[in-house]
Amino acid sequence: MRESMRRVEVELPRRIVVVPTYQEREALPRFLASFEPTGFGALVVDDASPDGTADWAEAYARDHPWLHVLRRGGKEGLGTAYRAGFAWCLERGYEVVGQMDADLSHPPDALAGMAAELERGADLVVGSRFVRGGKTVGWPRRRTVQSYAALLPARLLLRLPVVDVTGGFKLWRADALRRIEVETTVSQGYVFQIETAHRAARAGLRIVELPITFREREVGASKLSAAVKREGIAVVLRLARDPWRPR
């Protein structure tokens, strides 16, 4: 029995993706079924979802050793979920750490191409809606244009080399997360994506954007609130005024 357990540990991938969840019980089964063929591990970071997301994920994980679940005490925001998830992965020696949504907006089958870019020397790979070849499905053209235009102030103010600065589909080298001192980031909500892109650029990381097809979620509800948007504006202005500096 002990030999079998050791063998399973050796066979587990040293690549993992952090998947924050809140009220994703309906979406998670479809997501994990699509995710499993990627060969990556997955860490579900759940913020005490009242719909039983974490309970279902833990039951599923009993028969799927590549899946792990990190429970948190309450709804604390996307940025804090990623910080907790990244810390969990780095403590366990994962070499590649990703991030993506649980609602199948991000295509799991794109992970192979993103990992190949890391193997070619990238430190951070962004699955991008807005570079040539990328697209959104389920959005009216007006929404796509408005979303892209909304990114421009952050890109210009922070001089970011990334087009899709709010994109949440990424693969990082573990060392890159350490270089940007991800544990000291302060964003609570979706502006975490901008803050980490800012730090990656300031740290001189090699960043590659690959086009993806982003699909509007079919089940569940968006978590983007007015408070999250206000935080985004405040954090971008603060970073422009007082940029993060690598050690």
Phi, psi and omega per residue, in radians:
M1 nan -0.761 3.137
R2 -1.131 -0.702 3.114
E3 -1.088 -0.702 3.125
S4 -1.098 -0.738 3.141
M5 -1.119 -0.712 3.121
R6 -1.134 -0.655 -3.126
R7 -1.138 -0.715 3.113
V8 -1.084 -0.739 -3.128
E9 -1.083 -0.695 3.135
V10 -1.145 -0.636 -3.053
E11 -1.384 -0.289 -3.135
L12 -1.125 2.470 -3.103
P13 -1.181 2.578 3.050
R14 -1.608 0.336 3.063
R15 -2.092 2.324 -3.058
I16 -2.518 2.659 3.122
V17 -2.116 2.273 3.088
V18 -1.517 2.247 -3.070
V19 -2.205 1.696 3.099
P20 -1.224 2.482 3.120
T21 -2.379 2.533 2.915
Y22 -2.648 2.030 -3.113
Q23 1.033 0.891 -3.131
E24 -2.062 0.427 -3.121
R25 -1.025 -0.638 -3.108
E26 -1.295 -0.626 -3.064
A27 -1.476 -0.522 -2.950
L28 -1.070 -0.733 3.140
P29 -1.022 -0.745 3.114
R30 -1.156 -0.710 3.141
F31 -1.078 -0.860 -3.070
L32 -1.172 -0.598 3.080
A33 -1.101 -0.666 3.098
S34 -1.320 -0.514 -3.067
F35 -1.364 -0.622 -2.985
E36 -0.912 -0.735 -3.112
P37 -1.141 -0.178 -3.087
T38 -1.202 -0.413 -3.084
G39 1.450 0.017 3.058
F40 -1.509 2.726 2.875
G41 -1.433 2.875 3.095
A42 -2.372 2.414 3.043
L43 -2.061 1.926 3.053
V44 -1.472 2.124 3.103
V45 -1.889 1.836 -3.005
D46 -1.871 2.330 -3.110
D47 -1.650 0.976 3.077
A48 0.972 0.865 -3.119
S49 -1.041 2.209 3.122
P50 -1.152 -0.318 -3.097
D51 -1.485 0.082 3.084
G52 1.464 0.377 3.133
T53 -0.946 -0.853 -3.083
A54 -1.165 -0.688 3.120
D55 -1.047 -0.807 -3.133
W56 -1.127 -0.752 -3.111
A57 -1.102 -0.709 3.136
E58 -1.152 -0.664 3.082
A59 -1.121 -0.717 3.123
Y60 -1.144 -0.662 -3.086
A61 -1.152 -0.411 -3.130
R62 -1.079 -0.514 3.121
D63 -1.860 0.070 -3.105
H64 -2.374 1.526 -3.009
P65 -1.139 -0.171 3.078
W66 -1.399 -0.159 -3.110
L67 -1.804 2.356 3.098
H68 -2.261 2.715 -3.110
V69 -2.287 2.253 3.054
L70 -2.017 1.990 3.133
R71 -1.556 2.449 3.039
R72 -2.092 2.870 -2.974
G73 -1.337 -0.302 -3.106
G74 -3.064 -3.112 -3.122
K75 -1.362 1.855 -3.016
E76 -2.038 -0.023 3.072
G77 1.882 2.694 -3.083
L78 -1.112 -0.761 -3.111
G79 -1.065 -0.767 3.141
T80 -1.187 -0.587 3.089
A81 -1.110 -0.762 3.115
Y82 -1.163 -0.701 3.110
R83 -1.056 -0.762 3.121
A84 -1.124 -0.761 -3.131
G85 -1.156 -0.763 3.121
F86 -1.084 -0.735 3.127
A87 -1.056 -0.745 3.120
W88 -1.031 -0.791 -3.093
C89 -1.211 -0.747 -3.119
L90 -1.165 -0.653 3.118
E91 -1.099 -0.467 -3.082
R92 -1.733 0.152 2.970
G93 1.390 0.367 3.072
Y94 -1.185 2.471 -3.056
E95 -1.618 -0.500 3.098
V96 -2.237 2.252 -3.105
V97 -2.226 2.178 -3.117
G98 -1.962 3.089 3.067
Q99 -2.557 2.408 3.103
M100 -2.855 2.895 -3.136
D101 -1.500 2.800 -3.105
A102 -1.624 0.041 -2.993
D103 -1.783 0.216 -3.133
L104 1.163 0.318 2.962
S105 -1.148 -0.591 3.115
H106 -1.745 2.299 -3.069
P107 -1.397 2.014 3.129
P108 -1.002 -0.536 -3.092
D109 -1.232 -0.128 3.055
A110 -1.400 -0.206 -3.073
L111 -1.093 -0.602 -3.121
A112 -1.075 -0.798 3.121
G113 -1.159 -0.627 3.106
M114 -1.168 -0.720 3.106
A115 -1.125 -0.612 3.115
A116 -1.089 -0.611 3.099
E117 -1.173 -0.634 3.049
L118 -1.098 -0.712 3.129
E119 -1.130 -0.459 3.112
R120 -1.510 0.042 3.017
G121 2.060 -0.057 3.098
A122 -1.210 2.634 3.030
D123 -1.680 -0.546 -3.119
L124 -2.469 2.285 3.068
V125 -2.080 2.234 -3.117
V126 -1.915 2.174 2.985
G127 -1.388 1.939 -2.899
S128 -1.910 2.339 3.050
R129 -1.378 -0.384 -2.840
F130 -2.029 -0.030 3.002
V131 -1.432 2.921 -3.121
R132 -0.988 2.260 -3.108
G133 1.689 -0.322 3.083
G134 -1.452 2.738 3.123
K135 -2.805 2.903 3.046
T136 -2.037 2.472 3.125
V137 -2.076 2.296 -3.128
G138 1.674 -0.018 3.059
W139 -1.844 2.414 2.952
P140 -1.160 2.680 -3.098
R141 -0.978 -0.614 -3.132
R142 -1.048 -0.724 -3.137
R143 -1.170 -0.674 3.108
T144 -1.084 -0.799 3.135
V145 -1.108 -0.770 -3.132
Q146 -1.118 -0.702 -3.140
S147 -1.130 -0.777 3.132
Y148 -1.100 -0.752 -3.124
A149 -1.132 -0.579 -3.130
A150 -1.177 -0.385 3.131
L151 -1.352 -0.420 -2.991
L152 -1.041 -0.757 3.138
P153 -1.003 -0.756 3.137
A154 -1.133 -0.740 3.141
R155 -1.084 -0.754 -3.085
L156 -1.283 -0.782 -3.110
L157 -1.116 -0.672 -3.058
L158 -1.731 -0.027 3.130
R159 0.952 0.886 -3.067
L160 -1.513 2.398 3.107
P161 -1.474 0.022 -3.110
V162 -1.698 2.316 3.114
V163 -1.338 -0.932 -3.083
D164 -1.568 1.292 -2.986
V165 -1.246 -0.356 3.103
T166 -1.747 0.085 3.140
G167 -1.086 2.394 -3.088
G168 -1.862 0.291 -3.131
F169 -1.966 1.824 -3.004
K170 -2.507 2.671 2.908
L171 -2.162 2.280 3.136
W172 -2.049 2.497 2.799
R173 -1.194 2.489 3.127
A174 -1.008 -0.689 3.142
D175 -1.118 -0.550 3.116
A176 -1.147 -0.700 3.095
L177 -1.101 -0.637 3.093
R178 -1.203 -0.663 -3.111
R179 -1.162 -0.557 3.115
I180 -1.542 0.048 3.128
E181 0.886 0.971 -3.010
V182 -1.025 -0.481 -3.114
E183 -1.171 -0.305 -3.130
T184 -1.705 0.039 3.059
T185 -1.112 2.764 -3.003
V186 -2.105 -0.194 -3.056
S187 -1.128 2.455 3.094
Q188 -1.662 -0.663 -3.025
G189 -1.892 -2.571 -3.015
Y190 -1.176 -0.317 3.113
V191 -1.174 -0.166 2.983
F192 -0.910 -0.624 3.133
Q193 -1.114 -0.706 3.121
I194 -1.235 -0.744 -3.120
E195 -1.067 -0.746 -3.139
T196 -1.263 -0.592 3.054
A197 -1.122 -0.701 3.092
H198 -1.038 -0.809 -3.125
R199 -1.178 -0.672 3.116
A200 -1.056 -0.758 3.125
A201 -1.155 -0.752 -3.121
R202 -1.167 -0.504 3.135
A203 -1.447 -0.060 3.126
G204 1.310 0.445 3.124
L205 -1.225 2.636 3.041
R206 -1.463 1.997 -3.056
I207 -1.939 2.277 3.103
V208 -2.132 2.335 3.026
E209 -1.863 2.266 3.055
L210 -1.999 2.439 3.141
P211 -1.214 2.426 3.034
I212 -2.312 2.863 2.968
T213 -1.738 1.977 3.122
F214 -1.620 2.226 -3.111
R215 -1.954 2.323 3.068
E216 -1.029 2.411 -3.102
R217 -1.074 2.491 -3.118
E218 -1.679 -0.437 3.130
V219 -2.302 2.759 -3.137
G220 1.392 -3.087 -3.055
A221 -2.238 2.614 3.086
S222 -1.144 2.559 3.138
K223 -1.769 0.186 -3.065
L224 -1.436 1.878 -3.094
S225 -1.850 2.997 3.100
A226 -1.104 -0.658 3.131
A227 -1.114 -0.666 3.114
V228 -1.133 -0.707 3.121
K229 -1.134 -0.707 3.125
R230 -1.119 -0.709 3.093
E231 -1.074 -0.679 3.139
G232 -1.014 -0.813 3.134
I233 -1.096 -0.783 -3.102
A234 -1.106 -0.745 -3.099
V235 -1.193 -0.726 3.127
V236 -1.072 -0.767 3.128
L237 -1.123 -0.674 3.129
R238 -1.163 -0.734 3.135
L239 -1.149 -0.600 3.098
A240 -1.176 -0.639 -3.113
R241 -1.379 -0.649 -3.067
D242 -2.379 1.357 -3.063
P243 -1.068 2.544 3.027
W244 -1.159 2.491 -3.136
R245 -2.165 2.183 3.104
P246 -1.175 2.674 3.119
R247 -1.261 nan nan
